[in-house]
């Protein structure tokens, strides 16, 4: 009974974590550049002498979806979207961070920055500066930023090394300790933004499934508690 109760509690904890992630996904279904997350469950099986094996599943790892979000044309010169693999790299107080959210603008000193004020970096890790008052900036598919015949830099579209772990730091920022390399197939689209890649319908469906599974688990815990209570009362008598 104790093993069954422990397994159920572990499962309930995993379901609660998954519910929190699903709710976060749904809340950001309209957030530009947001990446849907899910949980990867691992299973531990141990044989029990004289009985069936004990199986325990636990939510161990958050997995980020790399599916392409819908691209929407805005017409704004510094609204940029990536079609294909890759991330923009931003300079933050905590180091280099990656994002797919490309609603950029120019700050008071002419640096191209994100909506949070983080400087957008070029392939070499340097900021890109646009002369004050100049609005006719062109961004090519390879990220090259130009003003007339003047080259201003090349926005870096980077990919982490294969198998690298991306850790979400905030809604649209990711951190990795892996080496970064230029994307071979990521194209920059000027005047576009990439929407969230959250599949709202599947997330709502999964939320209902998780809710039902949690309620069932709670009933099992209540039944186990009543059995233990009855057994204890019998022993006391």
mmCIF file of the C-alpha atoms, coordinates in Angstrom:
data_MODEL
# 
_entry.id   MODEL 
# 
loop_
_atom_site.group_PDB 
_atom_site.id 
_atom_site.type_symbol 
_atom_site.label_atom_id 
_atom_site.label_alt_id 
_atom_site.label_comp_id 
_atom_site.label_asym_id 
_atom_site.label_entity_id 
_atom_site.label_seq_id 
_atom_site.pdbx_PDB_ins_code 
_atom_site.Cartn_x 
_atom_site.Cartn_y 
_atom_site.Cartn_z 
_atom_site.occupancy 
_atom_site.B_iso_or_equiv 
_atom_site.pdbx_formal_charge 
_atom_site.auth_seq_id 
_atom_site.auth_comp_id 
_atom_site.auth_asym_id 
_atom_site.auth_atom_id 
_atom_site.pdbx_PDB_model_num 
ATOM 1   C CA . UNK A 1 1   ? 0.000  0.000   0.000   1.00 0.00 ? 1   UNK A CA 1 
ATOM 2   C CA . UNK A 1 2   ? 2.848  2.368   0.872   1.00 0.00 ? 2   UNK A CA 1 
ATOM 3   C CA . UNK A 1 3   ? 4.467  1.762   -2.529  1.00 0.00 ? 3   UNK A CA 1 
ATOM 4   C CA . UNK A 1 4   ? 1.192  2.375   -4.324  1.00 0.00 ? 4   UNK A CA 1 
ATOM 5   C CA . UNK A 1 5   ? 0.670  5.617   -2.422  1.00 0.00 ? 5   UNK A CA 1 
ATOM 6   C CA . UNK A 1 6   ? 4.196  6.812   -3.194  1.00 0.00 ? 6   UNK A CA 1 
ATOM 7   C CA . UNK A 1 7   ? 3.811  6.013   -6.894  1.00 0.00 ? 7   UNK A CA 1 
ATOM 8   C CA . UNK A 1 8   ? 0.515  7.893   -7.027  1.00 0.00 ? 8   UNK A CA 1 
ATOM 9   C CA . UNK A 1 9   ? 1.994  10.920  -5.253  1.00 0.00 ? 9   UNK A CA 1 
ATOM 10  C CA . UNK A 1 10  ? 4.925  10.982  -7.692  1.00 0.00 ? 10  UNK A CA 1 
ATOM 11  C CA . UNK A 1 11  ? 2.514  10.770  -10.607 1.00 0.00 ? 11  UNK A CA 1 
ATOM 12  C CA . UNK A 1 12  ? 0.340  13.558  -9.181  1.00 0.00 ? 12  UNK A CA 1 
ATOM 13  C CA . UNK A 1 13  ? 3.374  15.795  -8.820  1.00 0.00 ? 13  UNK A CA 1 
ATOM 14  C CA . UNK A 1 14  ? 4.273  15.220  -12.468 1.00 0.00 ? 14  UNK A CA 1 
ATOM 15  C CA . UNK A 1 15  ? 0.719  15.969  -13.566 1.00 0.00 ? 15  UNK A CA 1 
ATOM 16  C CA . UNK A 1 16  ? 0.729  19.243  -11.620 1.00 0.00 ? 16  UNK A CA 1 
ATOM 17  C CA . UNK A 1 17  ? 3.969  20.276  -13.315 1.00 0.00 ? 17  UNK A CA 1 
ATOM 18  C CA . UNK A 1 18  ? 2.553  19.410  -16.709 1.00 0.00 ? 18  UNK A CA 1 
ATOM 19  C CA . UNK A 1 19  ? -0.618 21.384  -15.993 1.00 0.00 ? 19  UNK A CA 1 
ATOM 20  C CA . UNK A 1 20  ? 1.463  24.458  -15.117 1.00 0.00 ? 20  UNK A CA 1 
ATOM 21  C CA . UNK A 1 21  ? 3.401  24.161  -18.383 1.00 0.00 ? 21  UNK A CA 1 
ATOM 22  C CA . UNK A 1 22  ? 0.242  23.699  -20.457 1.00 0.00 ? 22  UNK A CA 1 
ATOM 23  C CA . UNK A 1 23  ? -1.365 26.749  -18.821 1.00 0.00 ? 23  UNK A CA 1 
ATOM 24  C CA . UNK A 1 24  ? 1.781  28.778  -19.569 1.00 0.00 ? 24  UNK A CA 1 
ATOM 25  C CA . UNK A 1 25  ? 1.709  27.626  -23.203 1.00 0.00 ? 25  UNK A CA 1 
ATOM 26  C CA . UNK A 1 26  ? -1.939 28.596  -23.632 1.00 0.00 ? 26  UNK A CA 1 
ATOM 27  C CA . UNK A 1 27  ? -1.384 31.982  -21.972 1.00 0.00 ? 27  UNK A CA 1 
ATOM 28  C CA . UNK A 1 28  ? 1.349  32.719  -24.541 1.00 0.00 ? 28  UNK A CA 1 
ATOM 29  C CA . UNK A 1 29  ? -0.469 31.423  -27.622 1.00 0.00 ? 29  UNK A CA 1 
ATOM 30  C CA . UNK A 1 30  ? -0.441 34.985  -29.019 1.00 0.00 ? 30  UNK A CA 1 
ATOM 31  C CA . UNK A 1 31  ? 3.099  35.928  -27.905 1.00 0.00 ? 31  UNK A CA 1 
ATOM 32  C CA . UNK A 1 32  ? 5.436  36.567  -30.837 1.00 0.00 ? 32  UNK A CA 1 
ATOM 33  C CA . UNK A 1 33  ? 8.338  34.115  -30.948 1.00 0.00 ? 33  UNK A CA 1 
ATOM 34  C CA . UNK A 1 34  ? 7.077  31.981  -28.050 1.00 0.00 ? 34  UNK A CA 1 
ATOM 35  C CA . UNK A 1 35  ? 8.132  28.303  -28.123 1.00 0.00 ? 35  UNK A CA 1 
ATOM 36  C CA . UNK A 1 36  ? 5.751  25.654  -26.802 1.00 0.00 ? 36  UNK A CA 1 
ATOM 37  C CA . UNK A 1 37  ? 7.108  23.422  -24.044 1.00 0.00 ? 37  UNK A CA 1 
ATOM 38  C CA . UNK A 1 38  ? 6.206  19.966  -22.836 1.00 0.00 ? 38  UNK A CA 1 
ATOM 39  C CA . UNK A 1 39  ? 7.424  17.428  -20.284 1.00 0.00 ? 39  UNK A CA 1 
ATOM 40  C CA . UNK A 1 40  ? 9.412  14.296  -20.973 1.00 0.00 ? 40  UNK A CA 1 
ATOM 41  C CA . UNK A 1 41  ? 8.510  11.498  -18.537 1.00 0.00 ? 41  UNK A CA 1 
ATOM 42  C CA . UNK A 1 42  ? 10.977 8.805   -17.532 1.00 0.00 ? 42  UNK A CA 1 
ATOM 43  C CA . UNK A 1 43  ? 9.990  5.425   -16.091 1.00 0.00 ? 43  UNK A CA 1 
ATOM 44  C CA . UNK A 1 44  ? 11.753 3.426   -13.376 1.00 0.00 ? 44  UNK A CA 1 
ATOM 45  C CA . UNK A 1 45  ? 10.850 -0.244  -13.043 1.00 0.00 ? 45  UNK A CA 1 
ATOM 46  C CA . UNK A 1 46  ? 11.965 -2.385  -10.105 1.00 0.00 ? 46  UNK A CA 1 
ATOM 47  C CA . UNK A 1 47  ? 11.194 -6.000  -9.455  1.00 0.00 ? 47  UNK A CA 1 
ATOM 48  C CA . UNK A 1 48  ? 9.505  -6.916  -6.164  1.00 0.00 ? 48  UNK A CA 1 
ATOM 49  C CA . UNK A 1 49  ? 10.243 -10.255 -4.548  1.00 0.00 ? 49  UNK A CA 1 
ATOM 50  C CA . UNK A 1 50  ? 7.184  -12.483 -4.599  1.00 0.00 ? 50  UNK A CA 1 
ATOM 51  C CA . UNK A 1 51  ? 5.078  -9.993  -6.551  1.00 0.00 ? 51  UNK A CA 1 
ATOM 52  C CA . UNK A 1 52  ? 4.691  -7.828  -9.598  1.00 0.00 ? 52  UNK A CA 1 
ATOM 53  C CA . UNK A 1 53  ? 7.233  -5.192  -10.541 1.00 0.00 ? 53  UNK A CA 1 
ATOM 54  C CA . UNK A 1 54  ? 6.930  -1.614  -9.317  1.00 0.00 ? 54  UNK A CA 1 
ATOM 55  C CA . UNK A 1 55  ? 6.751  1.046   -12.017 1.00 0.00 ? 55  UNK A CA 1 
ATOM 56  C CA . UNK A 1 56  ? 7.253  4.740   -11.278 1.00 0.00 ? 56  UNK A CA 1 
ATOM 57  C CA . UNK A 1 57  ? 7.016  7.541   -13.851 1.00 0.00 ? 57  UNK A CA 1 
ATOM 58  C CA . UNK A 1 58  ? 8.406  10.978  -13.190 1.00 0.00 ? 58  UNK A CA 1 
ATOM 59  C CA . UNK A 1 59  ? 8.490  14.227  -15.168 1.00 0.00 ? 59  UNK A CA 1 
ATOM 60  C CA . UNK A 1 60  ? 12.190 14.890  -15.559 1.00 0.00 ? 60  UNK A CA 1 
ATOM 61  C CA . UNK A 1 61  ? 12.873 17.217  -18.491 1.00 0.00 ? 61  UNK A CA 1 
ATOM 62  C CA . UNK A 1 62  ? 11.175 20.160  -20.184 1.00 0.00 ? 62  UNK A CA 1 
ATOM 63  C CA . UNK A 1 63  ? 11.255 19.874  -23.968 1.00 0.00 ? 63  UNK A CA 1 
ATOM 64  C CA . UNK A 1 64  ? 10.951 22.917  -26.220 1.00 0.00 ? 64  UNK A CA 1 
ATOM 65  C CA . UNK A 1 65  ? 9.170  22.624  -29.566 1.00 0.00 ? 65  UNK A CA 1 
ATOM 66  C CA . UNK A 1 66  ? 11.188 23.838  -32.551 1.00 0.00 ? 66  UNK A CA 1 
ATOM 67  C CA . UNK A 1 67  ? 8.202  23.880  -34.924 1.00 0.00 ? 67  UNK A CA 1 
ATOM 68  C CA . UNK A 1 68  ? 7.904  26.962  -37.124 1.00 0.00 ? 68  UNK A CA 1 
ATOM 69  C CA . UNK A 1 69  ? 5.343  29.519  -35.970 1.00 0.00 ? 69  UNK A CA 1 
ATOM 70  C CA . UNK A 1 70  ? 3.062  31.339  -38.397 1.00 0.00 ? 70  UNK A CA 1 
ATOM 71  C CA . UNK A 1 71  ? 4.774  34.241  -40.174 1.00 0.00 ? 71  UNK A CA 1 
ATOM 72  C CA . UNK A 1 72  ? 2.811  37.488  -40.341 1.00 0.00 ? 72  UNK A CA 1 
ATOM 73  C CA . UNK A 1 73  ? 3.699  40.453  -42.524 1.00 0.00 ? 73  UNK A CA 1 
ATOM 74  C CA . UNK A 1 74  ? 3.841  43.767  -40.639 1.00 0.00 ? 74  UNK A CA 1 
ATOM 75  C CA . UNK A 1 75  ? 5.711  46.051  -43.013 1.00 0.00 ? 75  UNK A CA 1 
ATOM 76  C CA . UNK A 1 76  ? 7.870  47.475  -40.210 1.00 0.00 ? 76  UNK A CA 1 
ATOM 77  C CA . UNK A 1 77  ? 11.521 47.656  -41.277 1.00 0.00 ? 77  UNK A CA 1 
ATOM 78  C CA . UNK A 1 78  ? 12.904 46.194  -38.046 1.00 0.00 ? 78  UNK A CA 1 
ATOM 79  C CA . UNK A 1 79  ? 10.290 43.488  -37.561 1.00 0.00 ? 79  UNK A CA 1 
ATOM 80  C CA . UNK A 1 80  ? 12.297 40.399  -38.430 1.00 0.00 ? 80  UNK A CA 1 
ATOM 81  C CA . UNK A 1 81  ? 11.350 36.733  -38.540 1.00 0.00 ? 81  UNK A CA 1 
ATOM 82  C CA . UNK A 1 82  ? 13.429 33.612  -39.084 1.00 0.00 ? 82  UNK A CA 1 
ATOM 83  C CA . UNK A 1 83  ? 12.172 31.078  -41.587 1.00 0.00 ? 83  UNK A CA 1 
ATOM 84  C CA . UNK A 1 84  ? 13.877 27.787  -40.797 1.00 0.00 ? 84  UNK A CA 1 
ATOM 85  C CA . UNK A 1 85  ? 16.278 26.903  -38.010 1.00 0.00 ? 85  UNK A CA 1 
ATOM 86  C CA . UNK A 1 86  ? 18.079 29.385  -35.831 1.00 0.00 ? 86  UNK A CA 1 
ATOM 87  C CA . UNK A 1 87  ? 17.775 32.118  -33.232 1.00 0.00 ? 87  UNK A CA 1 
ATOM 88  C CA . UNK A 1 88  ? 18.645 35.784  -32.966 1.00 0.00 ? 88  UNK A CA 1 
ATOM 89  C CA . UNK A 1 89  ? 21.311 36.418  -30.343 1.00 0.00 ? 89  UNK A CA 1 
ATOM 90  C CA . UNK A 1 90  ? 20.883 39.166  -27.786 1.00 0.00 ? 90  UNK A CA 1 
ATOM 91  C CA . UNK A 1 91  ? 23.285 40.796  -25.359 1.00 0.00 ? 91  UNK A CA 1 
ATOM 92  C CA . UNK A 1 92  ? 21.740 40.777  -21.864 1.00 0.00 ? 92  UNK A CA 1 
ATOM 93  C CA . UNK A 1 93  ? 23.151 41.584  -18.405 1.00 0.00 ? 93  UNK A CA 1 
ATOM 94  C CA . UNK A 1 94  ? 23.345 37.824  -17.818 1.00 0.00 ? 94  UNK A CA 1 
ATOM 95  C CA . UNK A 1 95  ? 25.165 37.019  -21.049 1.00 0.00 ? 95  UNK A CA 1 
ATOM 96  C CA . UNK A 1 96  ? 24.178 35.965  -24.561 1.00 0.00 ? 96  UNK A CA 1 
ATOM 97  C CA . UNK A 1 97  ? 20.576 34.821  -24.905 1.00 0.00 ? 97  UNK A CA 1 
ATOM 98  C CA . UNK A 1 98  ? 18.697 33.391  -27.883 1.00 0.00 ? 98  UNK A CA 1 
ATOM 99  C CA . UNK A 1 99  ? 15.241 34.311  -29.141 1.00 0.00 ? 99  UNK A CA 1 
ATOM 100 C CA . UNK A 1 100 ? 12.853 33.924  -32.073 1.00 0.00 ? 100 UNK A CA 1 
ATOM 101 C CA . UNK A 1 101 ? 11.017 37.147  -31.160 1.00 0.00 ? 101 UNK A CA 1 
ATOM 102 C CA . UNK A 1 102 ? 12.122 39.710  -33.737 1.00 0.00 ? 102 UNK A CA 1 
ATOM 103 C CA . UNK A 1 103 ? 10.161 42.865  -32.922 1.00 0.00 ? 103 UNK A CA 1 
ATOM 104 C CA . UNK A 1 104 ? 13.243 45.100  -32.904 1.00 0.00 ? 104 UNK A CA 1 
ATOM 105 C CA . UNK A 1 105 ? 13.733 48.851  -32.794 1.00 0.00 ? 105 UNK A CA 1 
ATOM 106 C CA . UNK A 1 106 ? 16.542 51.394  -32.419 1.00 0.00 ? 106 UNK A CA 1 
ATOM 107 C CA . UNK A 1 107 ? 17.509 52.831  -29.032 1.00 0.00 ? 107 UNK A CA 1 
ATOM 108 C CA . UNK A 1 108 ? 18.691 56.363  -28.225 1.00 0.00 ? 108 UNK A CA 1 
ATOM 109 C CA . UNK A 1 109 ? 22.288 55.682  -29.346 1.00 0.00 ? 109 UNK A CA 1 
ATOM 110 C CA . UNK A 1 110 ? 21.301 53.912  -32.557 1.00 0.00 ? 110 UNK A CA 1 
ATOM 111 C CA . UNK A 1 111 ? 21.746 50.288  -31.514 1.00 0.00 ? 111 UNK A CA 1 
ATOM 112 C CA . UNK A 1 112 ? 19.226 47.741  -32.798 1.00 0.00 ? 112 UNK A CA 1 
ATOM 113 C CA . UNK A 1 113 ? 17.558 46.308  -29.693 1.00 0.00 ? 113 UNK A CA 1 
ATOM 114 C CA . UNK A 1 114 ? 14.810 43.896  -28.688 1.00 0.00 ? 114 UNK A CA 1 
ATOM 115 C CA . UNK A 1 115 ? 11.514 45.006  -27.129 1.00 0.00 ? 115 UNK A CA 1 
ATOM 116 C CA . UNK A 1 116 ? 13.209 44.588  -23.721 1.00 0.00 ? 116 UNK A CA 1 
ATOM 117 C CA . UNK A 1 117 ? 16.128 46.801  -24.707 1.00 0.00 ? 117 UNK A CA 1 
ATOM 118 C CA . UNK A 1 118 ? 18.694 44.015  -25.247 1.00 0.00 ? 118 UNK A CA 1 
ATOM 119 C CA . UNK A 1 119 ? 21.134 44.723  -28.066 1.00 0.00 ? 119 UNK A CA 1 
ATOM 120 C CA . UNK A 1 120 ? 20.861 42.513  -31.148 1.00 0.00 ? 120 UNK A CA 1 
ATOM 121 C CA . UNK A 1 121 ? 24.238 41.028  -32.117 1.00 0.00 ? 121 UNK A CA 1 
ATOM 122 C CA . UNK A 1 122 ? 25.842 40.311  -35.461 1.00 0.00 ? 122 UNK A CA 1 
ATOM 123 C CA . UNK A 1 123 ? 27.594 37.088  -36.482 1.00 0.00 ? 123 UNK A CA 1 
ATOM 124 C CA . UNK A 1 124 ? 30.728 38.176  -34.642 1.00 0.00 ? 124 UNK A CA 1 
ATOM 125 C CA . UNK A 1 125 ? 28.894 39.079  -31.440 1.00 0.00 ? 125 UNK A CA 1 
ATOM 126 C CA . UNK A 1 126 ? 28.992 42.862  -31.916 1.00 0.00 ? 126 UNK A CA 1 
ATOM 127 C CA . UNK A 1 127 ? 26.003 45.244  -31.775 1.00 0.00 ? 127 UNK A CA 1 
ATOM 128 C CA . UNK A 1 128 ? 24.519 46.716  -34.943 1.00 0.00 ? 128 UNK A CA 1 
ATOM 129 C CA . UNK A 1 129 ? 24.197 50.480  -35.125 1.00 0.00 ? 129 UNK A CA 1 
ATOM 130 C CA . UNK A 1 130 ? 21.781 52.400  -37.354 1.00 0.00 ? 130 UNK A CA 1 
ATOM 131 C CA . UNK A 1 131 ? 22.331 56.161  -37.916 1.00 0.00 ? 131 UNK A CA 1 
ATOM 132 C CA . UNK A 1 132 ? 19.785 58.301  -36.107 1.00 0.00 ? 132 UNK A CA 1 
ATOM 133 C CA . UNK A 1 133 ? 16.807 59.356  -38.193 1.00 0.00 ? 133 UNK A CA 1 
ATOM 134 C CA . UNK A 1 134 ? 17.459 56.825  -40.953 1.00 0.00 ? 134 UNK A CA 1 
ATOM 135 C CA . UNK A 1 135 ? 14.366 54.718  -41.582 1.00 0.00 ? 135 UNK A CA 1 
ATOM 136 C CA . UNK A 1 136 ? 15.181 53.170  -44.976 1.00 0.00 ? 136 UNK A CA 1 
ATOM 137 C CA . UNK A 1 137 ? 17.084 50.216  -43.555 1.00 0.00 ? 137 UNK A CA 1 
ATOM 138 C CA . UNK A 1 138 ? 17.172 47.020  -45.614 1.00 0.00 ? 138 UNK A CA 1 
ATOM 139 C CA . UNK A 1 139 ? 17.692 43.550  -44.167 1.00 0.00 ? 139 UNK A CA 1 
ATOM 140 C CA . UNK A 1 140 ? 18.548 40.773  -46.601 1.00 0.00 ? 140 UNK A CA 1 
ATOM 141 C CA . UNK A 1 141 ? 17.682 37.092  -46.233 1.00 0.00 ? 141 UNK A CA 1 
ATOM 142 C CA . UNK A 1 142 ? 21.191 36.352  -44.895 1.00 0.00 ? 142 UNK A CA 1 
ATOM 143 C CA . UNK A 1 143 ? 20.739 38.994  -42.167 1.00 0.00 ? 143 UNK A CA 1 
ATOM 144 C CA . UNK A 1 144 ? 22.840 41.670  -43.876 1.00 0.00 ? 144 UNK A CA 1 
ATOM 145 C CA . UNK A 1 145 ? 21.727 45.136  -42.728 1.00 0.00 ? 145 UNK A CA 1 
ATOM 146 C CA . UNK A 1 146 ? 22.336 48.004  -45.132 1.00 0.00 ? 146 UNK A CA 1 
ATOM 147 C CA . UNK A 1 147 ? 21.430 51.624  -45.712 1.00 0.00 ? 147 UNK A CA 1 
ATOM 148 C CA . UNK A 1 148 ? 21.724 52.434  -49.383 1.00 0.00 ? 148 UNK A CA 1 
ATOM 149 C CA . UNK A 1 149 ? 25.200 51.267  -50.398 1.00 0.00 ? 149 UNK A CA 1 
ATOM 150 C CA . UNK A 1 150 ? 26.438 51.311  -46.805 1.00 0.00 ? 150 UNK A CA 1 
ATOM 151 C CA . UNK A 1 151 ? 26.800 47.981  -44.990 1.00 0.00 ? 151 UNK A CA 1 
ATOM 152 C CA . UNK A 1 152 ? 25.856 48.258  -41.301 1.00 0.00 ? 152 UNK A CA 1 
ATOM 153 C CA . UNK A 1 153 ? 26.373 44.657  -40.226 1.00 0.00 ? 153 UNK A CA 1 
ATOM 154 C CA . UNK A 1 154 ? 24.949 41.161  -40.506 1.00 0.00 ? 154 UNK A CA 1 
ATOM 155 C CA . UNK A 1 155 ? 22.437 39.992  -37.923 1.00 0.00 ? 155 UNK A CA 1 
ATOM 156 C CA . UNK A 1 156 ? 23.482 36.655  -36.516 1.00 0.00 ? 156 UNK A CA 1 
ATOM 157 C CA . UNK A 1 157 ? 21.075 33.747  -36.953 1.00 0.00 ? 157 UNK A CA 1 
ATOM 158 C CA . UNK A 1 158 ? 22.635 31.089  -34.766 1.00 0.00 ? 158 UNK A CA 1 
ATOM 159 C CA . UNK A 1 159 ? 22.038 27.450  -33.889 1.00 0.00 ? 159 UNK A CA 1 
ATOM 160 C CA . UNK A 1 160 ? 23.421 25.579  -30.844 1.00 0.00 ? 160 UNK A CA 1 
ATOM 161 C CA . UNK A 1 161 ? 25.521 22.482  -31.495 1.00 0.00 ? 161 UNK A CA 1 
ATOM 162 C CA . UNK A 1 162 ? 23.479 19.280  -32.071 1.00 0.00 ? 162 UNK A CA 1 
ATOM 163 C CA . UNK A 1 163 ? 21.981 17.820  -28.897 1.00 0.00 ? 163 UNK A CA 1 
ATOM 164 C CA . UNK A 1 164 ? 22.460 21.039  -26.930 1.00 0.00 ? 164 UNK A CA 1 
ATOM 165 C CA . UNK A 1 165 ? 20.087 21.833  -24.092 1.00 0.00 ? 165 UNK A CA 1 
ATOM 166 C CA . UNK A 1 166 ? 18.099 25.079  -24.392 1.00 0.00 ? 166 UNK A CA 1 
ATOM 167 C CA . UNK A 1 167 ? 16.909 26.439  -21.074 1.00 0.00 ? 167 UNK A CA 1 
ATOM 168 C CA . UNK A 1 168 ? 14.020 28.893  -21.076 1.00 0.00 ? 168 UNK A CA 1 
ATOM 169 C CA . UNK A 1 169 ? 15.011 31.939  -19.049 1.00 0.00 ? 169 UNK A CA 1 
ATOM 170 C CA . UNK A 1 170 ? 11.823 33.926  -19.639 1.00 0.00 ? 170 UNK A CA 1 
ATOM 171 C CA . UNK A 1 171 ? 8.913  33.786  -22.041 1.00 0.00 ? 171 UNK A CA 1 
ATOM 172 C CA . UNK A 1 172 ? 10.924 34.202  -25.255 1.00 0.00 ? 172 UNK A CA 1 
ATOM 173 C CA . UNK A 1 173 ? 14.568 34.072  -24.112 1.00 0.00 ? 173 UNK A CA 1 
ATOM 174 C CA . UNK A 1 174 ? 16.698 30.931  -24.024 1.00 0.00 ? 174 UNK A CA 1 
ATOM 175 C CA . UNK A 1 175 ? 20.098 30.198  -22.541 1.00 0.00 ? 175 UNK A CA 1 
ATOM 176 C CA . UNK A 1 176 ? 22.593 27.530  -23.512 1.00 0.00 ? 176 UNK A CA 1 
ATOM 177 C CA . UNK A 1 177 ? 26.159 26.706  -22.574 1.00 0.00 ? 177 UNK A CA 1 
ATOM 178 C CA . UNK A 1 178 ? 26.711 25.030  -25.948 1.00 0.00 ? 178 UNK A CA 1 
ATOM 179 C CA . UNK A 1 179 ? 28.743 26.487  -28.778 1.00 0.00 ? 179 UNK A CA 1 
ATOM 180 C CA . UNK A 1 180 ? 26.809 28.504  -31.361 1.00 0.00 ? 180 UNK A CA 1 
ATOM 181 C CA . UNK A 1 181 ? 27.254 28.404  -35.128 1.00 0.00 ? 181 UNK A CA 1 
ATOM 182 C CA . UNK A 1 182 ? 25.608 30.307  -38.001 1.00 0.00 ? 182 UNK A CA 1 
ATOM 183 C CA . UNK A 1 183 ? 22.444 28.616  -39.267 1.00 0.00 ? 183 UNK A CA 1 
ATOM 184 C CA . UNK A 1 184 ? 22.819 27.077  -42.709 1.00 0.00 ? 184 UNK A CA 1 
ATOM 185 C CA . UNK A 1 185 ? 19.134 27.237  -43.604 1.00 0.00 ? 185 UNK A CA 1 
ATOM 186 C CA . UNK A 1 186 ? 17.679 30.045  -41.476 1.00 0.00 ? 186 UNK A CA 1 
ATOM 187 C CA . UNK A 1 187 ? 16.445 32.952  -43.607 1.00 0.00 ? 187 UNK A CA 1 
ATOM 188 C CA . UNK A 1 188 ? 15.650 36.415  -42.259 1.00 0.00 ? 188 UNK A CA 1 
ATOM 189 C CA . UNK A 1 189 ? 12.381 37.934  -43.462 1.00 0.00 ? 189 UNK A CA 1 
ATOM 190 C CA . UNK A 1 190 ? 12.190 41.711  -43.107 1.00 0.00 ? 190 UNK A CA 1 
ATOM 191 C CA . UNK A 1 191 ? 8.828  43.220  -42.249 1.00 0.00 ? 191 UNK A CA 1 
ATOM 192 C CA . UNK A 1 192 ? 7.536  39.981  -40.719 1.00 0.00 ? 192 UNK A CA 1 
ATOM 193 C CA . UNK A 1 193 ? 7.071  38.544  -37.243 1.00 0.00 ? 193 UNK A CA 1 
ATOM 194 C CA . UNK A 1 194 ? 6.862  34.896  -36.249 1.00 0.00 ? 194 UNK A CA 1 
ATOM 195 C CA . UNK A 1 195 ? 3.908  34.038  -34.059 1.00 0.00 ? 195 UNK A CA 1 
ATOM 196 C CA . UNK A 1 196 ? 3.871  31.560  -31.194 1.00 0.00 ? 196 UNK A CA 1 
ATOM 197 C CA . UNK A 1 197 ? 4.147  27.913  -32.235 1.00 0.00 ? 197 UNK A CA 1 
ATOM 198 C CA . UNK A 1 198 ? 1.665  26.831  -29.544 1.00 0.00 ? 198 UNK A CA 1 
ATOM 199 C CA . UNK A 1 199 ? -0.998 24.442  -30.857 1.00 0.00 ? 199 UNK A CA 1 
ATOM 200 C CA . UNK A 1 200 ? -3.830 25.816  -28.728 1.00 0.00 ? 200 UNK A CA 1 
ATOM 201 C CA . UNK A 1 201 ? -6.340 23.074  -29.599 1.00 0.00 ? 201 UNK A CA 1 
ATOM 202 C CA . UNK A 1 202 ? -3.998 20.202  -28.722 1.00 0.00 ? 202 UNK A CA 1 
ATOM 203 C CA . UNK A 1 203 ? -2.940 22.007  -25.542 1.00 0.00 ? 203 UNK A CA 1 
ATOM 204 C CA . UNK A 1 204 ? -6.568 22.458  -24.433 1.00 0.00 ? 204 UNK A CA 1 
ATOM 205 C CA . UNK A 1 205 ? -7.227 18.788  -25.172 1.00 0.00 ? 205 UNK A CA 1 
ATOM 206 C CA . UNK A 1 206 ? -4.182 17.744  -23.175 1.00 0.00 ? 206 UNK A CA 1 
ATOM 207 C CA . UNK A 1 207 ? -5.233 20.028  -20.299 1.00 0.00 ? 207 UNK A CA 1 
ATOM 208 C CA . UNK A 1 208 ? -8.537 18.169  -20.041 1.00 0.00 ? 208 UNK A CA 1 
ATOM 209 C CA . UNK A 1 209 ? -6.736 14.801  -20.103 1.00 0.00 ? 209 UNK A CA 1 
ATOM 210 C CA . UNK A 1 210 ? -4.312 15.874  -17.380 1.00 0.00 ? 210 UNK A CA 1 
ATOM 211 C CA . UNK A 1 211 ? -7.138 17.260  -15.247 1.00 0.00 ? 211 UNK A CA 1 
ATOM 212 C CA . UNK A 1 212 ? -9.042 13.970  -15.454 1.00 0.00 ? 212 UNK A CA 1 
ATOM 213 C CA . UNK A 1 213 ? -5.922 11.944  -14.708 1.00 0.00 ? 213 UNK A CA 1 
ATOM 214 C CA . UNK A 1 214 ? -5.195 14.137  -11.681 1.00 0.00 ? 214 UNK A CA 1 
ATOM 215 C CA . UNK A 1 215 ? -8.744 13.730  -10.353 1.00 0.00 ? 215 UNK A CA 1 
ATOM 216 C CA . UNK A 1 216 ? -8.485 9.954   -10.741 1.00 0.00 ? 216 UNK A CA 1 
ATOM 217 C CA . UNK A 1 217 ? -5.164 9.928   -8.928  1.00 0.00 ? 217 UNK A CA 1 
ATOM 218 C CA . UNK A 1 218 ? -6.651 11.986  -6.111  1.00 0.00 ? 218 UNK A CA 1 
ATOM 219 C CA . UNK A 1 219 ? -9.473 9.462   -5.718  1.00 0.00 ? 219 UNK A CA 1 
ATOM 220 C CA . UNK A 1 220 ? -6.918 6.646   -5.492  1.00 0.00 ? 220 UNK A CA 1 
ATOM 221 C CA . UNK A 1 221 ? -5.002 8.561   -2.807  1.00 0.00 ? 221 UNK A CA 1 
ATOM 222 C CA . UNK A 1 222 ? -8.211 9.130   -0.850  1.00 0.00 ? 222 UNK A CA 1 
ATOM 223 C CA . UNK A 1 223 ? -9.071 5.409   -1.079  1.00 0.00 ? 223 UNK A CA 1 
ATOM 224 C CA . UNK A 1 224 ? -5.575 4.446   0.047   1.00 0.00 ? 224 UNK A CA 1 
ATOM 225 C CA . UNK A 1 225 ? -5.838 6.872   2.963   1.00 0.00 ? 225 UNK A CA 1 
ATOM 226 C CA . UNK A 1 226 ? -9.173 5.365   4.042   1.00 0.00 ? 226 UNK A CA 1 
ATOM 227 C CA . UNK A 1 227 ? -7.737 1.827   3.860   1.00 0.00 ? 227 UNK A CA 1 
ATOM 228 C CA . UNK A 1 228 ? -4.776 2.819   5.976   1.00 0.00 ? 228 UNK A CA 1 
ATOM 229 C CA . UNK A 1 229 ? -7.061 4.580   8.459   1.00 0.00 ? 229 UNK A CA 1 
ATOM 230 C CA . UNK A 1 230 ? -9.331 1.532   8.756   1.00 0.00 ? 230 UNK A CA 1 
ATOM 231 C CA . UNK A 1 231 ? -6.344 -0.794  9.238   1.00 0.00 ? 231 UNK A CA 1 
ATOM 232 C CA . UNK A 1 232 ? -4.948 1.441   11.979  1.00 0.00 ? 232 UNK A CA 1 
ATOM 233 C CA . UNK A 1 233 ? -8.286 1.609   13.771  1.00 0.00 ? 233 UNK A CA 1 
ATOM 234 C CA . UNK A 1 234 ? -8.559 -2.197  13.639  1.00 0.00 ? 234 UNK A CA 1 
ATOM 235 C CA . UNK A 1 235 ? -5.087 -2.602  15.173  1.00 0.00 ? 235 UNK A CA 1 
ATOM 236 C CA . UNK A 1 236 ? -5.885 -0.122  17.959  1.00 0.00 ? 236 UNK A CA 1 
ATOM 237 C CA . UNK A 1 237 ? -9.008 -2.068  18.864  1.00 0.00 ? 237 UNK A CA 1 
# 
